[in-house]
């Protein structure tokens, strides 16, 4: 993979605060609710999909 093909990860202002709410039905931690909310952002979705696809395509075996 060439460096020019890499996506730039999204950058948010240091003061940016995510507004999230835990699901009402059943238990959900604050961390899970925050991550679920963050993944609704299109730029984060694309970044994570690209990272996952790159990891899956890696030819090097995992180190123990």
Secondary structure, 3 states (H helix, E strand, C coil): CCHHHCCCCCCCCCCCCCCCCCCCCCCCCHHHHHHHHHCCCHHHHHHHHHHHHHHHHCCCCCCC
